[in-house]
Amino acid sequence: MLRAKVPGGVNLADQWIHWYFAHINPQSAPEGVPYEHFYLADGSGETTCVKPGDHFLCHYNDATDSAAATFFSVLWAAHEAGIARTALNADGRKKLVETLADVLLKLQQADGLCWAKGDYRVKYLEDNCEVFAGLRDLANLEHDVFNDSEHATFYRKAAARVQQGILKDLYEPGTKLYLIAKFEDNNRPAADLDKWFPDTQAQLWPVLFGVVDPTDPKAMSVMSAVNDRWNGGSKPDWAANPGQINNGWVEAGDAYAALLAGDTKRVRTYLEAVKQLKFPKAAEGFGFEWPFSINDAGWLLLITDALNRAGY
């Protein structure tokens, strides 16, 4: 929303940032990052437990590493979009940011990669790509907003260690594919391109979060492998038939990565297919066709913004 310069986006982001900071406390965030929160049906408040006994719907933190890192990226995007510096650097927020960074860096291991959570010791490719971007953005925030060059250097070095870990331990030169994870026993299963999630989807995360440049040979090779497999032959065409991918989740992040890599033609095909698949109900005021997530909405904003600026 911020990077696509959506009207009113800065004010909405400011409210969400305020909410996040207010919930970095022992009640809402006992593991360091806020639990997933849900609105009460009557609109009177919020809760972290909508179904006691359900692991995913009560006091749940999906992944500490990416939950912290993506918040740093939101803060940097807000700064770039013109949010007031006082909104980012007021009321001890620098200290809260660095406390959150400490939570994240406690998960970083000697190989540069981060566990998903303290009690869930898996180093995921997707998470660590988000961690790289978050630490890079935090370094920029420290330098440009907090005027702290020492911390900026510290976080930039931490980001570099993540990047090195991804390229060394989560990339297989023989297959020219990324590995989806490194487990506590050092097992690193090969990617299966017949599976979209997480194996195929994760291949594009290094481009999506800037671990490698879109023109890097690794990026081009991965993109070619994905297109060769998911082209309407043995597997659905990811661009022309996104509704057939991963049980109907449209995977807009991968499409944006393809756009970054210069595959404009496929992405235009993809966007038209998503409009046909998801937008009719939205036009009638009934919301988007399920399944559809706020995450996909964000990537779609970036895709449409980039295509519009390019004159498509």
ChimeraX commands (.cxc) that place a marker at each C-alpha (Angstrom):
marker #1 position 0.00,0.00,0.00 radius 0.5
marker #1 position 2.78,2.42,0.91 radius 0.5
marker #1 position 5.02,1.62,-2.03 radius 0.5
marker #1 position 2.13,1.80,-4.48 radius 0.5
marker #1 position 1.31,5.26,-3.03 radius 0.5
marker #1 position -2.35,4.42,-2.39 radius 0.5
marker #1 position -4.29,7.62,-1.47 radius 0.5
marker #1 position -4.63,7.79,2.31 radius 0.5
marker #1 position -2.17,4.93,2.69 radius 0.5
marker #1 position 0.25,6.80,4.93 radius 0.5
marker #1 position -2.48,7.62,7.46 radius 0.5
marker #1 position -3.70,4.02,7.50 radius 0.5
marker #1 position -0.15,2.76,7.92 radius 0.5
marker #1 position 0.41,5.21,10.76 radius 0.5
marker #1 position -2.58,3.72,12.61 radius 0.5
marker #1 position -1.35,0.17,12.11 radius 0.5
marker #1 position 2.19,1.06,13.17 radius 0.5
marker #1 position 0.76,2.64,16.33 radius 0.5
marker #1 position -1.23,-0.55,16.97 radius 0.5
marker #1 position 1.84,-2.74,16.54 radius 0.5
marker #1 position 4.01,-0.66,18.87 radius 0.5
marker #1 position 1.22,-0.65,21.47 radius 0.5
marker #1 position 1.11,-4.45,21.38 radius 0.5
marker #1 position 4.82,-5.07,21.99 radius 0.5
marker #1 position 4.19,-5.95,25.60 radius 0.5
marker #1 position 4.22,-9.09,27.80 radius 0.5
marker #1 position 0.46,-9.60,27.42 radius 0.5
marker #1 position 0.17,-9.36,23.64 radius 0.5
marker #1 position 3.67,-10.44,22.73 radius 0.5
marker #1 position 5.12,-12.79,25.37 radius 0.5
marker #1 position 7.41,-14.34,22.71 radius 0.5
marker #1 position 8.61,-10.90,21.56 radius 0.5
marker #1 position 6.25,-10.32,18.64 radius 0.5
marker #1 position 2.48,-9.84,18.92 radius 0.5
marker #1 position 0.25,-12.88,18.77 radius 0.5
marker #1 position -2.20,-12.98,15.89 radius 0.5
marker #1 position -5.14,-10.79,16.91 radius 0.5
marker #1 position -8.78,-11.05,15.86 radius 0.5
marker #1 position -11.60,-8.51,15.96 radius 0.5
marker #1 position -14.59,-9.46,18.09 radius 0.5
marker #1 position -17.67,-10.03,15.95 radius 0.5
marker #1 position -19.55,-7.12,17.54 radius 0.5
marker #1 position -16.65,-4.74,16.90 radius 0.5
marker #1 position -16.17,-4.01,20.58 radius 0.5
marker #1 position -12.54,-5.04,20.79 radius 0.5
marker #1 position -9.99,-7.69,19.94 radius 0.5
marker #1 position -8.80,-11.04,21.20 radius 0.5
marker #1 position -5.86,-13.38,20.74 radius 0.5
marker #1 position -8.00,-16.45,21.35 radius 0.5
marker #1 position -11.15,-17.05,19.29 radius 0.5
marker #1 position -11.17,-20.82,19.76 radius 0.5
marker #1 position -9.59,-22.17,22.95 radius 0.5
marker #1 position -7.72,-25.38,22.31 radius 0.5
marker #1 position -7.11,-24.61,18.64 radius 0.5
marker #1 position -3.37,-24.16,18.13 radius 0.5
marker #1 position -3.84,-21.75,15.23 radius 0.5
marker #1 position -6.67,-19.67,16.70 radius 0.5
marker #1 position -5.54,-19.15,20.27 radius 0.5
marker #1 position -2.35,-17.39,21.42 radius 0.5
marker #1 position -0.63,-18.12,18.13 radius 0.5
marker #1 position 2.60,-16.76,16.70 radius 0.5
marker #1 position 3.25,-18.16,13.24 radius 0.5
marker #1 position 6.92,-17.21,12.99 radius 0.5
marker #1 position 8.90,-14.89,15.24 radius 0.5
marker #1 position 11.66,-14.21,12.72 radius 0.5
marker #1 position 9.51,-12.93,9.85 radius 0.5
marker #1 position 6.96,-11.22,12.13 radius 0.5
marker #1 position 9.72,-9.00,13.50 radius 0.5
marker #1 position 11.53,-8.50,10.20 radius 0.5
marker #1 position 8.49,-7.51,8.15 radius 0.5
marker #1 position 7.59,-4.86,10.73 radius 0.5
marker #1 position 10.99,-3.24,10.14 radius 0.5
marker #1 position 10.24,-3.21,6.41 radius 0.5
marker #1 position 6.88,-1.53,7.08 radius 0.5
marker #1 position 8.61,1.18,9.09 radius 0.5
marker #1 position 11.12,1.83,6.32 radius 0.5
marker #1 position 8.40,1.88,3.67 radius 0.5
marker #1 position 6.45,4.35,5.78 radius 0.5
marker #1 position 9.49,6.60,6.04 radius 0.5
marker #1 position 10.03,6.46,2.28 radius 0.5
marker #1 position 6.33,7.25,1.74 radius 0.5
marker #1 position 6.64,10.43,3.79 radius 0.5
marker #1 position 5.28,9.54,7.22 radius 0.5
marker #1 position 6.28,12.10,9.85 radius 0.5
marker #1 position 9.60,11.29,11.51 radius 0.5
marker #1 position 7.98,11.90,14.89 radius 0.5
marker #1 position 5.65,8.96,14.19 radius 0.5
marker #1 position 8.67,6.65,13.97 radius 0.5
marker #1 position 10.99,8.27,16.49 radius 0.5
marker #1 position 8.70,9.23,19.34 radius 0.5
marker #1 position 7.89,7.88,22.80 radius 0.5
marker #1 position 10.80,5.47,23.05 radius 0.5
marker #1 position 10.03,3.77,19.75 radius 0.5
marker #1 position 13.70,3.43,18.85 radius 0.5
marker #1 position 14.16,1.36,22.00 radius 0.5
marker #1 position 11.14,-0.80,21.14 radius 0.5
marker #1 position 12.48,-1.36,17.63 radius 0.5
marker #1 position 15.85,-2.43,18.98 radius 0.5
marker #1 position 14.21,-4.69,21.56 radius 0.5
marker #1 position 12.36,-6.37,18.71 radius 0.5
marker #1 position 15.63,-6.63,16.78 radius 0.5
marker #1 position 17.22,-8.36,19.77 radius 0.5
marker #1 position 14.41,-10.94,19.69 radius 0.5
marker #1 position 15.11,-11.56,16.01 radius 0.5
marker #1 position 18.90,-11.75,16.32 radius 0.5
marker #1 position 18.68,-14.28,19.14 radius 0.5
marker #1 position 17.30,-16.61,16.48 radius 0.5
marker #1 position 20.28,-16.06,14.15 radius 0.5
marker #1 position 22.75,-18.95,14.16 radius 0.5
marker #1 position 26.40,-19.33,13.20 radius 0.5
marker #1 position 25.48,-20.05,9.56 radius 0.5
marker #1 position 23.74,-16.65,9.38 radius 0.5
marker #1 position 20.25,-18.13,9.15 radius 0.5
marker #1 position 17.44,-17.68,11.67 radius 0.5
marker #1 position 15.21,-20.23,13.34 radius 0.5
marker #1 position 11.52,-19.58,12.71 radius 0.5
marker #1 position 10.92,-19.51,16.48 radius 0.5
marker #1 position 12.88,-20.29,19.59 radius 0.5
marker #1 position 10.94,-23.50,20.04 radius 0.5
marker #1 position 10.59,-24.27,16.31 radius 0.5
marker #1 position 14.07,-24.77,15.00 radius 0.5
marker #1 position 13.71,-24.72,11.26 radius 0.5
marker #1 position 15.49,-22.22,9.02 radius 0.5
marker #1 position 13.03,-21.53,6.21 radius 0.5
marker #1 position 14.08,-19.97,2.93 radius 0.5
marker #1 position 11.02,-17.71,2.76 radius 0.5
marker #1 position 11.41,-16.51,6.35 radius 0.5
marker #1 position 15.11,-15.81,5.95 radius 0.5
marker #1 position 14.53,-13.82,2.78 radius 0.5
marker #1 position 12.11,-11.66,4.76 radius 0.5
marker #1 position 14.67,-11.43,7.59 radius 0.5
marker #1 position 17.34,-10.23,5.17 radius 0.5
marker #1 position 15.06,-7.50,3.85 radius 0.5
marker #1 position 13.92,-6.53,7.34 radius 0.5
marker #1 position 17.45,-6.17,8.73 radius 0.5
marker #1 position 18.53,-4.21,5.65 radius 0.5
marker #1 position 15.54,-1.89,6.10 radius 0.5
marker #1 position 16.24,-1.58,9.83 radius 0.5
marker #1 position 19.81,-0.54,9.06 radius 0.5
marker #1 position 18.47,2.15,6.75 radius 0.5
marker #1 position 16.00,3.25,9.43 radius 0.5
marker #1 position 18.76,3.54,12.05 radius 0.5
marker #1 position 20.87,5.63,9.67 radius 0.5
marker #1 position 18.24,7.92,8.18 radius 0.5
marker #1 position 15.64,8.26,10.96 radius 0.5
marker #1 position 17.36,7.44,14.25 radius 0.5
marker #1 position 20.72,8.97,13.22 radius 0.5
marker #1 position 22.57,6.02,14.72 radius 0.5
marker #1 position 25.37,4.94,12.39 radius 0.5
marker #1 position 26.71,2.36,14.86 radius 0.5
marker #1 position 23.45,0.41,14.97 radius 0.5
marker #1 position 23.02,0.88,11.23 radius 0.5
marker #1 position 26.33,-0.87,10.61 radius 0.5
marker #1 position 25.50,-3.59,13.12 radius 0.5
marker #1 position 22.20,-4.49,11.45 radius 0.5
marker #1 position 23.65,-4.22,7.96 radius 0.5
marker #1 position 26.27,-6.81,8.89 radius 0.5
marker #1 position 23.59,-9.05,10.36 radius 0.5
marker #1 position 21.64,-8.79,7.09 radius 0.5
marker #1 position 24.76,-9.71,5.12 radius 0.5
marker #1 position 25.18,-12.85,7.24 radius 0.5
marker #1 position 21.63,-13.91,6.42 radius 0.5
marker #1 position 22.22,-13.29,2.72 radius 0.5
marker #1 position 25.42,-15.33,2.80 radius 0.5
marker #1 position 23.66,-18.13,4.66 radius 0.5
marker #1 position 20.90,-18.29,2.07 radius 0.5
marker #1 position 23.30,-18.42,-0.85 radius 0.5
marker #1 position 25.62,-20.94,0.81 radius 0.5
marker #1 position 23.25,-23.29,2.66 radius 0.5
marker #1 position 19.88,-22.87,0.92 radius 0.5
marker #1 position 20.96,-23.00,-2.72 radius 0.5
marker #1 position 21.87,-26.16,-4.63 radius 0.5
marker #1 position 24.26,-25.38,-7.51 radius 0.5
marker #1 position 23.68,-28.79,-9.08 radius 0.5
marker #1 position 19.94,-28.33,-9.59 radius 0.5
marker #1 position 20.17,-24.52,-9.69 radius 0.5
marker #1 position 17.23,-24.42,-7.26 radius 0.5
marker #1 position 16.80,-23.14,-3.74 radius 0.5
marker #1 position 16.21,-25.50,-0.83 radius 0.5
marker #1 position 13.09,-24.70,1.14 radius 0.5
marker #1 position 14.60,-25.15,4.60 radius 0.5
marker #1 position 17.50,-26.28,6.75 radius 0.5
marker #1 position 16.43,-28.32,9.75 radius 0.5
marker #1 position 18.01,-28.60,13.18 radius 0.5
marker #1 position 19.70,-31.88,12.18 radius 0.5
marker #1 position 21.16,-30.06,9.12 radius 0.5
marker #1 position 18.84,-31.94,6.76 radius 0.5
marker #1 position 18.16,-29.83,3.66 radius 0.5
marker #1 position 15.56,-31.57,1.48 radius 0.5
marker #1 position 15.67,-30.94,-2.25 radius 0.5
marker #1 position 12.93,-28.79,-3.76 radius 0.5
marker #1 position 10.12,-30.63,-5.52 radius 0.5
marker #1 position 8.83,-28.47,-8.37 radius 0.5
marker #1 position 5.75,-30.67,-8.67 radius 0.5
marker #1 position 4.62,-29.10,-5.36 radius 0.5
marker #1 position 3.67,-25.44,-5.48 radius 0.5
marker #1 position 3.76,-24.68,-1.76 radius 0.5
marker #1 position 6.26,-24.34,-0.35 radius 0.5
marker #1 position 8.75,-25.82,-2.82 radius 0.5
marker #1 position 7.97,-23.89,-6.01 radius 0.5
marker #1 position 6.66,-20.74,-4.36 radius 0.5
marker #1 position 9.82,-20.37,-2.27 radius 0.5
marker #1 position 12.04,-20.33,-5.38 radius 0.5
marker #1 position 11.07,-16.72,-6.09 radius 0.5
marker #1 position 11.38,-15.33,-2.57 radius 0.5
marker #1 position 15.09,-14.38,-2.94 radius 0.5
marker #1 position 14.13,-12.07,-5.82 radius 0.5
marker #1 position 11.03,-10.80,-4.06 radius 0.5
marker #1 position 12.99,-9.64,-1.01 radius 0.5
marker #1 position 16.20,-8.52,-2.68 radius 0.5
marker #1 position 18.53,-11.35,-1.66 radius 0.5
marker #1 position 19.57,-11.59,-5.31 radius 0.5
marker #1 position 19.10,-9.13,-8.13 radius 0.5
marker #1 position 16.33,-10.07,-10.62 radius 0.5
marker #1 position 18.98,-10.24,-13.37 radius 0.5
marker #1 position 21.24,-12.57,-11.37 radius 0.5
marker #1 position 21.83,-15.91,-13.16 radius 0.5
marker #1 position 20.36,-17.72,-10.14 radius 0.5
marker #1 position 17.16,-15.71,-10.47 radius 0.5
marker #1 position 16.88,-16.26,-14.20 radius 0.5
marker #1 position 17.52,-20.00,-13.87 radius 0.5
marker #1 position 14.91,-20.40,-11.15 radius 0.5
marker #1 position 12.35,-18.40,-13.12 radius 0.5
marker #1 position 12.97,-20.56,-16.17 radius 0.5
marker #1 position 12.56,-23.75,-14.14 radius 0.5
marker #1 position 9.25,-22.58,-12.68 radius 0.5
marker #1 position 7.92,-21.56,-16.10 radius 0.5
marker #1 position 9.02,-24.85,-17.64 radius 0.5
marker #1 position 7.13,-26.87,-15.03 radius 0.5
marker #1 position 4.03,-24.74,-14.42 radius 0.5
marker #1 position 3.10,-23.95,-18.02 radius 0.5
marker #1 position -0.11,-25.83,-18.69 radius 0.5
marker #1 position 1.53,-29.17,-19.45 radius 0.5
marker #1 position 1.94,-31.53,-16.53 radius 0.5
marker #1 position 1.11,-28.67,-14.17 radius 0.5
marker #1 position -1.32,-25.73,-14.55 radius 0.5
marker #1 position -0.08,-22.53,-16.12 radius 0.5
marker #1 position 0.60,-20.27,-13.13 radius 0.5
marker #1 position -0.03,-17.13,-15.20 radius 0.5
marker #1 position -3.12,-18.14,-17.19 radius 0.5
marker #1 position -4.79,-20.30,-14.52 radius 0.5
marker #1 position -3.91,-18.97,-11.05 radius 0.5
marker #1 position -7.11,-20.46,-9.63 radius 0.5
marker #1 position -5.64,-23.92,-10.21 radius 0.5
marker #1 position -2.52,-23.18,-8.17 radius 0.5
marker #1 position -2.27,-24.12,-4.49 radius 0.5
marker #1 position -6.01,-24.70,-3.96 radius 0.5
marker #1 position -6.97,-21.33,-5.41 radius 0.5
marker #1 position -4.57,-19.05,-3.56 radius 0.5
marker #1 position -3.45,-16.71,-6.31 radius 0.5
marker #1 position 0.19,-16.40,-5.16 radius 0.5
marker #1 position 0.55,-12.77,-6.19 radius 0.5
marker #1 position 3.98,-12.50,-4.58 radius 0.5
marker #1 position 5.44,-14.88,-7.14 radius 0.5
marker #1 position 3.86,-12.88,-9.95 radius 0.5
marker #1 position 5.47,-9.70,-8.62 radius 0.5
marker #1 position 8.83,-11.48,-8.48 radius 0.5
marker #1 position 8.32,-12.49,-12.12 radius 0.5
marker #1 position 7.61,-8.86,-12.97 radius 0.5
marker #1 position 10.82,-7.78,-11.22 radius 0.5
marker #1 position 12.62,-10.36,-13.36 radius 0.5
marker #1 position 11.22,-8.72,-16.50 radius 0.5
marker #1 position 8.51,-11.23,-17.41 radius 0.5
marker #1 position 5.94,-8.54,-18.24 radius 0.5
marker #1 position 3.96,-10.62,-20.74 radius 0.5
marker #1 position 3.24,-13.45,-18.31 radius 0.5
marker #1 position 2.41,-11.07,-15.49 radius 0.5
marker #1 position -0.08,-9.18,-17.65 radius 0.5
marker #1 position -1.73,-12.52,-18.49 radius 0.5
marker #1 position -1.73,-13.35,-14.78 radius 0.5
marker #1 position -3.31,-10.06,-13.76 radius 0.5
marker #1 position -6.14,-10.40,-16.26 radius 0.5
marker #1 position -6.78,-13.95,-15.05 radius 0.5
marker #1 position -6.90,-12.80,-11.41 radius 0.5
marker #1 position -9.35,-10.04,-12.30 radius 0.5
marker #1 position -11.68,-12.58,-13.90 radius 0.5
marker #1 position -11.25,-15.01,-11.02 radius 0.5
marker #1 position -11.42,-12.76,-7.96 radius 0.5
marker #1 position -12.87,-9.36,-8.83 radius 0.5
marker #1 position -16.51,-9.94,-9.92 radius 0.5
marker #1 position -17.80,-10.25,-6.35 radius 0.5
marker #1 position -15.70,-7.26,-5.27 radius 0.5
marker #1 position -17.33,-5.14,-7.96 radius 0.5
marker #1 position -20.73,-6.16,-6.60 radius 0.5
marker #1 position -19.73,-5.19,-3.06 radius 0.5
marker #1 position -19.37,-8.71,-1.71 radius 0.5
marker #1 position -15.61,-8.84,-1.25 radius 0.5
marker #1 position -13.13,-10.95,-3.18 radius 0.5
marker #1 position -13.70,-14.55,-4.12 radius 0.5
marker #1 position -12.20,-16.79,-1.42 radius 0.5
marker #1 position -9.42,-17.77,-0.97 radius 0.5
marker #1 position -7.92,-14.28,-0.99 radius 0.5
marker #1 position -5.55,-12.71,1.53 radius 0.5
marker #1 position -4.37,-9.25,2.49 radius 0.5
marker #1 position -0.92,-10.46,1.47 radius 0.5
marker #1 position -2.11,-11.11,-2.09 radius 0.5
marker #1 position -3.85,-7.74,-2.13 radius 0.5
marker #1 position -0.57,-6.02,-1.32 radius 0.5
marker #1 position 1.41,-7.71,-4.07 radius 0.5
marker #1 position -1.41,-7.03,-6.54 radius 0.5
marker #1 position -1.21,-3.33,-5.67 radius 0.5
marker #1 position 2.49,-3.35,-6.52 radius 0.5
marker #1 position 1.90,-5.26,-9.77 radius 0.5
marker #1 position -0.83,-2.91,-10.98 radius 0.5
marker #1 position 1.16,0.16,-9.93 radius 0.5
marker #1 position 4.27,-1.04,-11.78 radius 0.5
marker #1 position 2.31,-1.92,-14.94 radius 0.5
marker #1 position 0.47,1.40,-14.90 radius 0.5
marker #1 position 3.70,3.35,-14.56 radius 0.5
marker #1 position 5.15,1.35,-17.44 radius 0.5
marker #1 position 2.18,2.35,-19.59 radius 0.5
marker #1 position 0.38,-1.01,-19.71 radius 0.5
marker link #1:1,2 radius 0.2
marker link #1:2,3 radius 0.2
marker link #1:3,4 radius 0.2
marker link #1:4,5 radius 0.2
marker link #1:5,6 radius 0.2
marker link #1:6,7 radius 0.2
marker link #1:7,8 radius 0.2
marker link #1:8,9 radius 0.2
marker link #1:9,10 radius 0.2
marker link #1:10,11 radius 0.2
marker link #1:11,12 radius 0.2
marker link #1:12,13 radius 0.2
marker link #1:13,14 radius 0.2
marker link #1:14,15 radius 0.2
marker link #1:15,16 radius 0.2
marker link #1:16,17 radius 0.2
marker link #1:17,18 radius 0.2
marker link #1:18,19 radius 0.2
marker link #1:19,20 radius 0.2
marker link #1:20,21 radius 0.2
marker link #1:21,22 radius 0.2
marker link #1:22,23 radius 0.2
marker link #1:23,24 radius 0.2
marker link #1:24,25 radius 0.2
marker link #1:25,26 radius 0.2
marker link #1:26,27 radius 0.2
marker link #1:27,28 radius 0.2
marker link #1:28,29 radius 0.2
marker link #1:29,30 radius 0.2
marker link #1:30,31 radius 0.2
marker link #1:31,32 radius 0.2
marker link #1:32,33 radius 0.2
marker link #1:33,34 radius 0.2
marker link #1:34,35 radius 0.2
marker link #1:35,36 radius 0.2
marker link #1:36,37 radius 0.2
marker link #1:37,38 radius 0.2
marker link #1:38,39 radius 0.2
marker link #1:39,40 radius 0.2
marker link #1:40,41 radius 0.2
marker link #1:41,42 radius 0.2
marker link #1:42,43 radius 0.2
marker link #1:43,44 radius 0.2
marker link #1:44,45 radius 0.2
marker link #1:45,46 radius 0.2
marker link #1:46,47 radius 0.2
marker link #1:47,48 radius 0.2
marker link #1:48,49 radius 0.2
marker link #1:49,50 radius 0.2
marker link #1:50,51 radius 0.2
marker link #1:51,52 radius 0.2
marker link #1:52,53 radius 0.2
marker link #1:53,54 radius 0.2
marker link #1:54,55 radius 0.2
marker link #1:55,56 radius 0.2
marker link #1:56,57 radius 0.2
marker link #1:57,58 radius 0.2
marker link #1:58,59 radius 0.2
marker link #1:59,60 radius 0.2
marker link #1:60,61 radius 0.2
marker link #1:61,62 radius 0.2
marker link #1:62,63 radius 0.2
marker link #1:63,64 radius 0.2
marker link #1:64,65 radius 0.2
marker link #1:65,66 radius 0.2
marker link #1:66,67 radius 0.2
marker link #1:67,68 radius 0.2
marker link #1:68,69 radius 0.2
marker link #1:69,70 radius 0.2
marker link #1:70,71 radius 0.2
marker link #1:71,72 radius 0.2
marker link #1:72,73 radius 0.2
marker link #1:73,74 radius 0.2
marker link #1:74,75 radius 0.2
marker link #1:75,76 radius 0.2
marker link #1:76,77 radius 0.2
marker link #1:77,78 radius 0.2
marker link #1:78,79 radius 0.2
marker link #1:79,80 radius 0.2
marker link #1:80,81 radius 0.2
marker link #1:81,82 radius 0.2
marker link #1:82,83 radius 0.2
marker link #1:83,84 radius 0.2
marker link #1:84,85 radius 0.2
marker link #1:85,86 radius 0.2
marker link #1:86,87 radius 0.2
marker link #1:87,88 radius 0.2
marker link #1:88,89 radius 0.2
marker link #1:89,90 radius 0.2
marker link #1:90,91 radius 0.2
marker link #1:91,92 radius 0.2
marker link #1:92,93 radius 0.2
marker link #1:93,94 radius 0.2
marker link #1:94,95 radius 0.2
marker link #1:95,96 radius 0.2
marker link #1:96,97 radius 0.2
marker link #1:97,98 radius 0.2
marker link #1:98,99 radius 0.2
marker link #1:99,100 radius 0.2
marker link #1:100,101 radius 0.2
marker link #1:101,102 radius 0.2
marker link #1:102,103 radius 0.2
marker link #1:103,104 radius 0.2
marker link #1:104,105 radius 0.2
marker link #1:105,106 radius 0.2
marker link #1:106,107 radius 0.2
marker link #1:107,108 radius 0.2
marker link #1:108,109 radius 0.2
marker link #1:109,110 radius 0.2
marker link #1:110,111 radius 0.2
marker link #1:111,112 radius 0.2
marker link #1:112,113 radius 0.2
marker link #1:113,114 radius 0.2
marker link #1:114,115 radius 0.2
marker link #1:115,116 radius 0.2
marker link #1:116,117 radius 0.2
marker link #1:117,118 radius 0.2
marker link #1:118,119 radius 0.2
marker link #1:119,120 radius 0.2
marker link #1:120,121 radius 0.2
marker link #1:121,122 radius 0.2
marker link #1:122,123 radius 0.2
marker link #1:123,124 radius 0.2
marker link #1:124,125 radius 0.2
marker link #1:125,126 radius 0.2
marker link #1:126,127 radius 0.2
marker link #1:127,128 radius 0.2
marker link #1:128,129 radius 0.2
marker link #1:129,130 radius 0.2
marker link #1:130,131 radius 0.2
marker link #1:131,132 radius 0.2
marker link #1:132,133 radius 0.2
marker link #1:133,134 radius 0.2
marker link #1:134,135 radius 0.2
marker link #1:135,136 radius 0.2
marker link #1:136,137 radius 0.2
marker link #1:137,138 radius 0.2
marker link #1:138,139 radius 0.2
marker link #1:139,140 radius 0.2
marker link #1:140,141 radius 0.2
marker link #1:141,142 radius 0.2
marker link #1:142,143 radius 0.2
marker link #1:143,144 radius 0.2
marker link #1:144,145 radius 0.2
marker link #1:145,146 radius 0.2
marker link #1:146,147 radius 0.2
marker link #1:147,148 radius 0.2
marker link #1:148,149 radius 0.2
marker link #1:149,150 radius 0.2
marker link #1:150,151 radius 0.2
marker link #1:151,152 radius 0.2
marker link #1:152,153 radius 0.2
marker link #1:153,154 radius 0.2
marker link #1:154,155 radius 0.2
marker link #1:155,156 radius 0.2
marker link #1:156,157 radius 0.2
marker link #1:157,158 radius 0.2
marker link #1:158,159 radius 0.2
marker link #1:159,160 radius 0.2
marker link #1:160,161 radius 0.2
marker link #1:161,162 radius 0.2
marker link #1:162,163 radius 0.2
marker link #1:163,164 radius 0.2
marker link #1:164,165 radius 0.2
marker link #1:165,166 radius 0.2
marker link #1:166,167 radius 0.2
marker link #1:167,168 radius 0.2
marker link #1:168,169 radius 0.2
marker link #1:169,170 radius 0.2
marker link #1:170,171 radius 0.2
marker link #1:171,172 radius 0.2
marker link #1:172,173 radius 0.2
marker link #1:173,174 radius 0.2
marker link #1:174,175 radius 0.2
marker link #1:175,176 radius 0.2
marker link #1:176,177 radius 0.2
marker link #1:177,178 radius 0.2
marker link #1:178,179 radius 0.2
marker link #1:179,180 radius 0.2
marker link #1:180,181 radius 0.2
marker link #1:181,182 radius 0.2
marker link #1:182,183 radius 0.2
marker link #1:183,184 radius 0.2
marker link #1:184,185 radius 0.2
marker link #1:185,186 radius 0.2
marker link #1:186,187 radius 0.2
marker link #1:187,188 radius 0.2
marker link #1:188,189 radius 0.2
marker link #1:189,190 radius 0.2
marker link #1:190,191 radius 0.2
marker link #1:191,192 radius 0.2
marker link #1:192,193 radius 0.2
marker link #1:193,194 radius 0.2
marker link #1:194,195 radius 0.2
marker link #1:195,196 radius 0.2
marker link #1:196,197 radius 0.2
marker link #1:197,198 radius 0.2
marker link #1:198,199 radius 0.2
marker link #1:199,200 radius 0.2
marker link #1:200,201 radius 0.2
marker link #1:201,202 radius 0.2
marker link #1:202,203 radius 0.2
marker link #1:203,204 radius 0.2
marker link #1:204,205 radius 0.2
marker link #1:205,206 radius 0.2
marker link #1:206,207 radius 0.2
marker link #1:207,208 radius 0.2
marker link #1:208,209 radius 0.2
marker link #1:209,210 radius 0.2
marker link #1:210,211 radius 0.2
marker link #1:211,212 radius 0.2
marker link #1:212,213 radius 0.2
marker link #1:213,214 radius 0.2
marker link #1:214,215 radius 0.2
marker link #1:215,216 radius 0.2
marker link #1:216,217 radius 0.2
marker link #1:217,218 radius 0.2
marker link #1:218,219 radius 0.2
marker link #1:219,220 radius 0.2
marker link #1:220,221 radius 0.2
marker link #1:221,222 radius 0.2
marker link #1:222,223 radius 0.2
marker link #1:223,224 radius 0.2
marker link #1:224,225 radius 0.2
marker link #1:225,226 radius 0.2
marker link #1:226,227 radius 0.2
marker link #1:227,228 radius 0.2
marker link #1:228,229 radius 0.2
marker link #1:229,230 radius 0.2
marker link #1:230,231 radius 0.2
marker link #1:231,232 radius 0.2
marker link #1:232,233 radius 0.2
marker link #1:233,234 radius 0.2
marker link #1:234,235 radius 0.2
marker link #1:235,236 radius 0.2
marker link #1:236,237 radius 0.2
marker link #1:237,238 radius 0.2
marker link #1:238,239 radius 0.2
marker link #1:239,240 radius 0.2
marker link #1:240,241 radius 0.2
marker link #1:241,242 radius 0.2
marker link #1:242,243 radius 0.2
marker link #1:243,244 radius 0.2
marker link #1:244,245 radius 0.2
marker link #1:245,246 radius 0.2
marker link #1:246,247 radius 0.2
marker link #1:247,248 radius 0.2
marker link #1:248,249 radius 0.2
marker link #1:249,250 radius 0.2
marker link #1:250,251 radius 0.2
marker link #1:251,252 radius 0.2
marker link #1:252,253 radius 0.2
marker link #1:253,254 radius 0.2
marker link #1:254,255 radius 0.2
marker link #1:255,256 radius 0.2
marker link #1:256,257 radius 0.2
marker link #1:257,258 radius 0.2
marker link #1:258,259 radius 0.2
marker link #1:259,260 radius 0.2
marker link #1:260,261 radius 0.2
marker link #1:261,262 radius 0.2
marker link #1:262,263 radius 0.2
marker link #1:263,264 radius 0.2
marker link #1:264,265 radius 0.2
marker link #1:265,266 radius 0.2
marker link #1:266,267 radius 0.2
marker link #1:267,268 radius 0.2
marker link #1:268,269 radius 0.2
marker link #1:269,270 radius 0.2
marker link #1:270,271 radius 0.2
marker link #1:271,272 radius 0.2
marker link #1:272,273 radius 0.2
marker link #1:273,274 radius 0.2
marker link #1:274,275 radius 0.2
marker link #1:275,276 radius 0.2
marker link #1:276,277 radius 0.2
marker link #1:277,278 radius 0.2
marker link #1:278,279 radius 0.2
marker link #1:279,280 radius 0.2
marker link #1:280,281 radius 0.2
marker link #1:281,282 radius 0.2
marker link #1:282,283 radius 0.2
marker link #1:283,284 radius 0.2
marker link #1:284,285 radius 0.2
marker link #1:285,286 radius 0.2
marker link #1:286,287 radius 0.2
marker link #1:287,288 radius 0.2
marker link #1:288,289 radius 0.2
marker link #1:289,290 radius 0.2
marker link #1:290,291 radius 0.2
marker link #1:291,292 radius 0.2
marker link #1:292,293 radius 0.2
marker link #1:293,294 radius 0.2
marker link #1:294,295 radius 0.2
marker link #1:295,296 radius 0.2
marker link #1:296,297 radius 0.2
marker link #1:297,298 radius 0.2
marker link #1:298,299 radius 0.2
marker link #1:299,300 radius 0.2
marker link #1:300,301 radius 0.2
marker link #1:301,302 radius 0.2
marker link #1:302,303 radius 0.2
marker link #1:303,304 radius 0.2
marker link #1:304,305 radius 0.2
marker link #1:305,306 radius 0.2
marker link #1:306,307 radius 0.2
marker link #1:307,308 radius 0.2
marker link #1:308,309 radius 0.2
marker link #1:309,310 radius 0.2
marker link #1:310,311 radius 0.2
marker link #1:311,312 radius 0.2
view
